[in-house]
Amino acid sequence: MLKIIFIFCLILSSFQNLMAEEYFLTLRNDKVNLRQGPSFEYPVKLFYKKKILPVVVQDKFDNFRKIRDHENNTGWVHISQLSKKKAALIIDDDQLIFSKPSIYSKPSAILKKGRLCIIKKCKQNWCKVYVQNFNGWVKKDSLWGLIVNLFFIFRCPYFI
């Protein structure tokens, strides 16, 4: 009986994780309205003026997605205003861009906190980014806009 309860909890928690999974998208246009609800009838809370800004999609309703930005502003955006382009924000002050994915390689630029980076590709703990005229590698843990840990922790209330 204990095995059945454990398997049931495992299946239930994995199903809930799949349904409640958050993922990153970016803003498609230079002006995007963030609304209080999932319809054009709801008032605009604020508007974004930055193209390719990364946001976390938390929920969906019809053609609207509930998003959260790096400042924890939440609201609803129409799906046509979102893009699958990969971008991230620097969360550490004075972050170096390296020529290779190693801290021992030559640094090419210093990025300030809040700088928007276009993600070209990622390998293990590093991402190749493009910022204005600079290409290089940045550590993943200093970027906001990427899912770093893809593993789920399964917790069952019967065994905690």
Secondary structure by P-SEA (a helix, b strand, c coil): caaaaaaaaaaaaaaaaaaabbbbbbbcccbbbbbccccccccccccccccbbbbbbcccccccccccccccbbbbbcccccccbbbbbbcccbbbbbcccccccccccccccbbbbbbccccccccccccccbbbbbbcccccccccccbbbbbbcccc
